[in-house]
Amino acid sequence: MKFGVHAGPQNLTMDELKRLWQTADERGFDWVSVWDHFYANPLQDREDPCFEGVAAMSGLAALTRNVQVGCLVFCGLFRNPGVLAKAAVTIDHLSNGRANIGIGAGWLEEEFREFGYGFPPLGKRLDQLEEVLAIIRSLWDDEVTNFKGEYYDLTDAVCAPKPINAKLWVGGRGKKRTPELAAKYADGFNLPYASPELVADRLETMRAFCEAAGRDPAQIETSVNLGFYLGAEAKDIPGEFLKGSVSGSSQQAIDQIGRYAELGVQGVNIAFRPPIRWDAFEQYIEEVMQAFK
């Protein structure tokens, strides 16, 4: 099992974020990622501080040496896919090949509308996401990219340099289309705040799509993001994270993570909502992670 930290660049000072990233880098974690929002979420106050995702991930890459660095996930509709592909390559070279770029369809309606993106229906967002994934895959893998779709049109586009070792992830909990896109384009598939039962279903669907396409499902790395509530009781956990979180005692957390391991999940990323409880984080490192190491 690989252990990660997932820390949205929101409601924290940059000094707090840097401390968290560097602690994870120095204490045996395998992964650190940010997320991509214009507003802190859950959205309670638009004045809550929230840093931009590409810039935050670049800082994460520069400040660490050991962990894989990622974003789970960039909203595929917020940036031209060629620009995002080039930014990812830059971060990959900055980190000496540690970059992992997750892409999703987005969901927070207020940030879409208020930053000028409209809010297309989910089916349209997924159609656009597929074009984004196809373009990034081609720019990274092919000498020249020509692409004409409903949303994007690239002619003789060249991505130079190529990535050192960047990985493309698909993230989301969608029942069919998301696992299908992961099977078709991704190096990794991430499920956020999902119960073991939901994870089992989505992984089975993803593997079926892989087999239909003649692709080995083992080529796709899998991970889950879990809310971090070590020491908390169920009544103290927000409802949206209740079934997909690390909570209770260290032994209960070990048992919870073990359920995902039994499903074949390869990585567990604990996701922080401020304030960071540093004592619980230390307990997790010393007691929970060590049980698997």
C-alpha positions in Angstrom: 0.0 0.0 0.0 1.3 3.5 -0.9 0.4 6.3 1.4 -0.3 9.8 0.4 -1.4 13.3 1.6 -4.1 15.2 -0.3 -4.1 18.8 0.7 -6.3 21.4 -1.0 -4.6 24.8 -1.2 -7.5 26.4 0.7 -8.0 28.0 4.2 -4.4 27.5 5.0 -1.4 29.9 4.8 1.3 29.0 2.3 3.6 28.4 5.3 1.2 25.8 6.7 0.9 24.1 3.3 4.7 24.0 2.9 5.1 22.5 6.4 2.6 19.8 5.5 4.1 19.0 2.1 7.7 18.8 3.5 6.6 16.8 6.5 5.1 14.2 4.2 8.2 14.3 2.0 10.5 13.6 4.9 8.3 11.1 6.9 7.9 8.2 4.4 4.9 9.1 2.4 4.8 8.2 -1.3 2.5 10.9 -2.6 1.4 14.5 -2.1 -1.3 16.2 -4.2 -3.3 19.4 -4.3 -6.8 20.1 -5.8 -8.1 22.5 -8.4 -10.7 25.0 -7.3 -11.3 28.8 -7.5 -13.3 28.7 -4.2 -12.7 26.8 -1.0 -15.0 23.8 -0.8 -17.4 23.1 0.6 -18.3 26.6 -0.4 -19.2 28.6 2.7 -17.6 32.0 2.1 -16.2 33.3 -1.1 -13.7 35.2 0.9 -12.1 32.0 2.2 -8.5 31.9 0.8 -8.0 29.4 -2.1 -4.8 29.2 -4.2 -4.7 28.2 -7.9 -3.9 24.6 -8.7 -1.2 24.7 -11.3 0.9 27.2 -9.4 0.4 25.3 -6.1 1.5 22.0 -7.7 4.6 23.7 -9.1 5.5 24.9 -5.6 4.9 21.4 -4.3 7.2 20.0 -6.9 10.0 22.5 -6.1 9.7 22.0 -2.3 9.9 18.2 -2.2 12.4 15.6 -3.2 10.9 12.1 -2.6 7.2 12.0 -3.0 5.2 11.7 -6.2 3.5 15.1 -6.7 0.0 15.4 -8.2 -3.3 17.2 -8.6 -6.5 15.3 -7.9 -8.0 16.7 -10.0 -7.6 19.5 -12.4 -10.9 20.5 -13.9 -10.5 19.7 -17.6 -12.7 22.6 -18.6 -10.8 25.4 -16.9 -7.7 25.4 -19.2 -6.9 24.8 -22.8 -5.6 21.1 -22.8 -2.5 22.1 -24.7 -1.6 24.6 -22.1 -2.3 22.1 -19.3 -0.2 19.5 -21.1 2.7 21.9 -21.3 2.4 22.9 -17.7 2.4 19.3 -16.7 5.6 18.6 -18.6 7.2 21.6 -17.0 6.3 20.3 -13.5 7.5 16.9 -14.5 10.9 18.2 -15.4 11.0 20.5 -12.4 10.4 17.4 -10.2 12.7 15.1 -12.1 9.9 12.9 -13.3 7.5 12.9 -10.3 4.4 14.6 -11.8 0.9 13.0 -11.8 -1.8 15.0 -13.5 -5.4 14.1 -12.6 -8.2 15.3 -14.8 -11.9 15.5 -14.0 -15.1 17.1 -15.3 -15.6 19.5 -12.4 -18.7 19.9 -10.2 -18.7 23.1 -8.2 -21.4 25.1 -10.1 -20.7 28.5 -8.5 -17.0 28.6 -9.6 -17.9 27.6 -13.1 -20.6 30.3 -13.5 -18.9 33.1 -11.6 -15.5 32.6 -13.4 -17.2 32.7 -16.8 -17.3 29.0 -17.8 -21.1 28.6 -17.7 -22.1 25.2 -16.3 -22.7 22.6 -19.1 -24.7 19.5 -18.2 -22.7 16.6 -16.9 -22.8 14.7 -20.2 -21.4 17.7 -22.1 -18.7 18.2 -19.5 -17.7 14.5 -19.8 -17.6 14.8 -23.6 -15.3 17.8 -23.3 -13.2 15.9 -20.7 -12.7 13.1 -23.2 -11.3 15.5 -25.7 -9.0 16.9 -23.1 -7.7 13.5 -22.2 -7.2 12.5 -25.8 -5.3 15.7 -26.6 -3.0 15.5 -23.5 -2.3 11.8 -24.2 -1.4 12.6 -27.8 0.8 15.6 -27.0 2.8 13.5 -24.5 3.1 10.4 -26.6 3.0 11.4 -30.3 5.5 13.4 -32.3 2.8 15.6 -33.8 -0.8 16.1 -32.6 -3.7 16.8 -35.0 -7.1 16.8 -33.4 -10.5 18.1 -34.5 -13.4 17.7 -32.1 -16.5 19.5 -31.0 -14.5 21.6 -28.4 -10.9 21.7 -29.5 -9.0 21.9 -32.8 -5.2 21.3 -32.9 -3.2 21.3 -36.1 0.4 20.1 -36.2 0.9 20.8 -32.5 4.3 19.7 -31.1 4.9 19.2 -27.4 8.6 19.6 -26.7 10.2 18.5 -24.5 8.3 15.3 -23.8 7.6 14.3 -20.1 10.3 12.4 -18.2 7.8 10.2 -16.5 4.5 12.1 -16.1 1.4 10.0 -15.4 -2.1 10.9 -16.5 -4.9 10.1 -14.0 -8.7 10.2 -14.3 -10.5 11.0 -11.0 -14.2 10.8 -10.1 -16.9 8.5 -8.8 -19.1 8.3 -11.9 -20.8 5.0 -12.4 -19.9 4.3 -16.1 -18.3 7.1 -18.1 -15.5 7.9 -15.6 -14.2 4.3 -15.4 -14.5 4.1 -19.1 -12.3 7.1 -19.6 -9.8 5.8 -17.1 -9.6 2.5 -19.0 -9.2 4.3 -22.3 -6.7 7.0 -21.5 -5.3 6.9 -18.0 -2.2 5.6 -16.2 -4.1 5.9 -12.9 -7.7 6.0 -11.6 -8.5 7.8 -8.3 -11.8 7.6 -6.4 -12.5 10.4 -3.9 -14.3 9.8 -0.6 -15.8 6.5 -1.7 -16.8 3.6 0.4 -15.2 0.2 -0.1 -18.5 -1.0 -1.7 -18.5 1.9 -4.2 -14.8 1.4 -5.0 -15.4 -2.3 -5.6 -18.1 -1.5 -8.1 -16.2 1.2 -10.0 -13.0 -0.9 -10.2 -15.0 -3.8 -11.6 -16.5 -1.5 -14.2 -13.1 -0.1 -15.1 -11.6 -3.6 -15.5 -14.4 -4.6 -17.7 -13.8 -1.7 -20.0 -10.1 -2.5 -20.1 -10.8 -6.1 -21.1 -13.2 -5.0 -23.8 -10.5 -2.7 -25.2 -7.8 -5.4 -24.9 -5.9 -3.5 -22.2 -4.4 -5.1 -19.1 -6.2 -3.5 -16.1 -2.9 -3.9 -14.1 -1.5 -1.1 -16.3 -3.7 1.4 -14.4 -2.7 2.3 -10.9 -5.6 2.8 -8.4 -6.0 5.0 -5.3 -8.6 6.5 -3.0 -8.8 9.8 -1.2 -10.2 9.5 2.3 -11.2 12.2 4.6 -8.8 12.5 7.6 -10.7 12.3 10.9 -8.5 10.0 13.0 -9.7 10.1 16.6 -13.1 11.4 15.6 -16.5 9.7 16.1 -19.0 9.3 13.3 -21.2 12.1 14.6 -18.3 14.5 14.2 -17.6 13.7 10.5 -19.4 15.7 7.7 -21.9 13.5 6.0 -20.2 13.7 2.6 -17.1 12.1 4.0 -18.7 9.6 6.4 -18.4 6.5 4.2 -15.0 7.4 2.7 -12.8 8.5 5.6 -10.2 7.4 8.1 -11.7 7.8 11.6 -11.8 6.4 15.1 -8.8 4.7 16.7 -5.6 3.8 15.0 -6.7 0.2 14.9 -10.0 1.2 13.3 -8.1 3.2 10.7 -5.9 0.2 10.0 -9.0 -1.9 9.5 -10.6 0.7 7.2 -7.5 0.9 5.0 -7.2 -2.9 5.0 -10.6 -3.1 3.4 -9.4 -1.0 0.4 -6.2 -3.1 0.2 -8.3 -6.2 0.0 -10.0 -4.8 -3.1 -6.6 -4.3 -4.8 -6.4 -0.5 -4.2 -2.8 0.5 -4.3 -2.8 3.9 -2.7 -4.6 5.7 0.1 -4.4 9.5 0.4 -5.6 11.2 3.5 -7.3 14.4 2.7 -7.1 17.4 5.0 -9.7 20.0 5.8 -8.3 22.8 7.9 -7.3 23.2 10.6 -4.6 20.5 10.4 -4.5 18.4 13.6 -0.8 17.8 13.8 -1.0 15.4 16.7 -3.4 13.2 14.8 -1.2 13.4 11.7 1.8 12.2 13.9 -0.3 9.4 15.3 -1.2 8.3 11.8 2.4 8.2 10.7 3.6 6.4 13.8 0.8 3.9 14.3 -1.3 3.5 11.1 1.3 3.7 8.4 3.8 1.6 10.3 1.2 -1.3 10.4 1.5 -1.5 6.6 5.2 -0.8 6.2 
